[in-house]
Amino acid sequence: MRVAVVGAGSWGTAIGNLLADRGHTVQIWAREPEVVASINGQRENTLFLPGFELNESLRGSNDLAEVVARSELIVTASPSHAVRDIGSRIETALNNTSPLIVSVSKGLESESLKPMTEVLEEVMPGRRIVALSGPSFADEVCMRQPTTVVVASLDQDAAEAVQRAMSADTFRIYTSADPLGVQLGGALKNVIAIASGILDGLGLGYNSKSALVTRGLAEMSRLGQALGCDPITFAGLAGVGDLLLTAFGRQSRNRSLGQELASGRPLSEILEERRTVAEGVRTTQAAVALGNRCGVELPIAKEVEKILFEGKEPRQALRDLMERGLKPEQWS
């Protein structure tokens, strides 16, 4: 297939390389000229995924319209805050073609609180759009370590078409009919990962981390059920699977951000030094707003929001969580 990958961060680059290895003809779009130059000239994304030799057939470009114009499969890998604008630009370039669209961005739009496929559906009406999510660090995908993810759509044929096109011997894809649940899992786990990093930064151990991850999963599941998602989704790859990866993995941007917050560094200073996006920062505010809209209690997310945006001291946030009113354990 002719494939376009829109967004050459670490994850977009890893997906593009995976698809090139599968034998597809792949072009990847990047904003940064230096990224295109390094992909085409050095077979490496030296800015966002250094140290990994890329498939020699993978080509980079700064021309979005040229990359997507004749593609049969388009993977959108932009940060969540850029998806609406990028989706509109893709739609303008497509003319009368009908490619499959795969969203691999993990987050919620800050203003509308919508997941990425719903944002794309607004700016690309009538397109076949699926979501891909699950526990998948970019560097491990490039190292061809066994990885499993899920593609989700209400259109089963579209989900199965993406499954066939993207599955590889080290990249196994399952399908789901719960695109909202899959995307909520992929977004909300980043909020819990920030909290996990805060615990690491405070020097706490596995008792604390296990409690946080378990109760964080309960928050994710409660909100998903309130929005009509299948509760089983949160026990799967896009739920507990991705949460475990992001809460414990050393490569997790959100977990490392939490560690730095626990050391006393202000959020603005941490973000200023980073070229990559920690989606959990924006998602925290969106998750709390969504919980308020649905009347769902999200105590961990609310404390993370106070640490991020109100300067609350992490140890005080932890004490406030531990000293909440006693109650039975509830999942829903």
N, C-alpha and C positions, 0 to 999 in steps of 0.2 A: 504493500500500500504506500501511497504518498502521504507522509505524516508531517504535520507542523507541530512543534512544541513552542508555546508562547510563554516565555519567561525562562531565563538562563541562570537562575539561582542554583543552589546545590541540588534541589529536588528535581527541578526541570531538566537540568543537565543529566542527572542520573537516569531519568525516564527516557530522555532522548537517546542516551547511549544504549540503554536496554533495548529500545525499539530498533536502533541501528544494528545491534547484535542479532536481532531476530530476522534481519534481512530486509526490513522496510527502508524506503528512501526517506530520510529524515532531515528536515531543516529546523533549526532552533533560532528563535528571535530573541535578541537581547537589546536593551536600551543602550548599554555601554559599548562603545566601539572597541575598547581594549579587550572585552570579553570575546567579541566576535573574532578579533585578531588572534587571540591566544587559542581559541578553538580551531580556527582554520590553519593557523601557522605552526602551532606547537602541539596540537592534539591534546589539549588540556585546558580546563577552565581555571586559570591561575588565580582568579579573584575569588570565586565562590566554591570551587571544588578542587583545590590544588592537590597534586600528588597522584592523580589518577589518569592514566593514558586512555584517551577516548577512541572509539571506533573511527577508523580513517574515513569512513563514508559520511559521518555526521558533519553537517555544514552549518555554520553560523551566519546570521544576517541581521542587519539593522533595519531592513525594509519589511515591516509587518505585512503590508498588503501582498508583497511578492511571496512571502513565506506561506501565507494561508490560502492564496487565491485558488490553487488547483488541488488542494489537499483533500484526501478522503477521510482522514482522521485528524482532529485538532485537539491537542492537549493544552489546556489553559493552566499555567503554573504561576500566575502572578500573585503577589501579596493580596490579601482580601480587600484592602482599601482601594486597590487599583482595578479590581475585576470589572466593575461596571463600565469604566472608561475603556478598558482594553476590549471588553466584549462588544461594545458599540463600534469600535474601530474594526474588529474582525467582521462584524455583520456587514459593514459598509463595503468591505473588500470581497465578500463572497459572491455577489451577484446571484446567479441562478444555480449555483452548486449546492449540494446537500450533504455535507460531511457529517460524520459523527463527532460530537463534542464531548470531551472528557474533562471534567473539572477535578484537579488534584490540589486545589488551594484549600487550606484548613482555617476557617474562621467564620465569623458572622459580620455582616455589614453593619457598621456602627449606627447609621441613621435608621435603616429599615428593620434591623435585627434579623434579616433574612439570611439563609445559607446561600452558598455561592451558586448552586444550580438555579435557585429561584431568582437571583439577581440576573444571571445569564438569560433565563427565560423571558425576563422583562425586556431586555435589550436585543434578544435574538429570538423573537417569537416564531413558533412553529418548528424550531430545530429539535433534533434528537440529542438530548443532553443527559449524561450520566455522571455520577460522582464516584471517585475512587478514593478510598481511605484505608487506613490500617497501619500496623506497626512496621515502619519502614524508614530507617535511617539511610540517607542518600549514599554515604560512603560504603555501607555494607552491601547495598544493591550493586554498586560499582565493583565491589570485590566478589560479586556473584555468590554471596552467602544466601542460603535458602531463606526466602521471604514470602509471607502470605498476606494478601490484602483482599478487599472486597469492592466490587463495583455495584452500584445501586441505581435503580431506575424503576419507575412504574411501567416502563416499556421493556418487557422482558427480552424481546428480540434485540433491542439496542444494547442492553446489558450483556447478553450472550455474545453479540458481535464484538464488543470491546474485550470481553473475556478471551475470545479466540485470538484476537489480534495482538494482545499484549502479554498473554501467558508465555512463560518460558520454563526451561527445566529447573531454574533456581528462583522463579517468580511465579508463584501459584495464585490464581485469582478465583475467588468465589463470587457468586452473584447474590443480590438481595433486592427485595421489592420495597425496601424502606429507606428511600433516599434522605428523608429528613432525619431519621434516627442515626443513620450512618454519618451524616455531616455534623449533627450535634455532638456525637461522640468524638469526632475528629477535632472539633473546635473546643469543647469544654474540657477535654483532658489537658489542654495547655494551661488552663487556669489552675488546675490541681497540681500540675507540674511546677508552676511557680511556687506554690505553697510547699511542695516537696523540696525544692531547692532551698527555701527559707529554713526548713528543718535541718537540712544538711549544713547550712551556714551557721546555724546555732549549735552545731555539734551533737545533735540528738541521734538516737539509734533506731533500730529496726522496730521496736515496739511503736514508737511514734509514727514512723513512716507507714507501717502496715495499717495503723488506725486511720491515718489521713487518706490513704489510697482507697480503703474500703468505704469510708464515709463520703469521700469524694465521688466514688462510683454511685453511691446511693443518691447524691445530689443530681448527678447526670441523669440517672434513671428516672427520678421523680419529675424532673423538668420534661424529659422526653415523653413520659406517659401523659403528662398534662397537655402536651401538644399532639397527642394521638399517635405517637411512635410505638412500634412493637417493642415491648420490654426485653425480648430475647436479643435484640440488636446490641444492647449494652453489655450482654454477656459474651459477645463475639469479638471479632478482630477489631472492629471500629470502636468498640467500647473498652472493655477491660484490657484487650490486647494492646491497643495504642496507649492506653493510660499507663500500663506497666512499663512499656518502653520509655515513655517520656518522663515518667516520674523517677525512674532509676537509671536511665542511660546517661553515660558521661557526655555523649554528643548533644544532649538535649539543650537547645538554646533557652527554653523557658525555665528549665531547672537551674541552669547556670545563672540566669538572671536573678532568680530567687536567692541563690547563694550570695550574690553580690549585694542584694538588698539587705540581707541579714547582717552583712559586714558594716552596714551604716552608710553605704554610698547612695546618693539620691538617684532616682530613676532617670532624670534628665541627663545626668553625667554618664550613666551606664549606656543609654541609648545613643548618645553622641559618639561613643567610641566604636559602635557596631555597624558593620556594613550589612549584616543579615538581619532579618525581621524576626522578632519574638512575637508571634501572633497572639500569645496569651494576654499581652498588655491590653490591646483593643478588645479582645474577646471578654475579658473580665467585666468591663463596663457593660457590654452588650448582654452578657449572661445575667448580670444582676437586674438590668432593665427588663429582660425577658421574664425572669422569675417574678418580678414585681407585677408585670402585666398579667401573668397567669396565676398569681396568688400562691406561688411555690416558694417554700423556704430554702434558701441557699446560704447557710451560715459560713461555709468555708469561702465561697466566692465573695461574699460581702466583706469578710476580713481581709482577703487579698486586695480587694478594691481600696479599702481604707489604708493599707500599707502602701499601695502604689500611688494613690492620688491625694491622700490626706496626711501622709507622713506618719502614720501610726507606727509605734514601735513594735517590731515583730513579736517580742516576748509578751507584750501586753495583749496582742491579738491572740496569741496562743492561750494565754490565761483566760481570756474572755470566752474562747471556744470551750475550754475544759470546764468552765464554771457555769455554763448554761444550765437551765432547769433540767432536772433528771426526768427521763421518760423511757418507755419501752423502745427497743430497737425496731425501727420501721424502715421498710424499703420503698414503700409507695406512699 
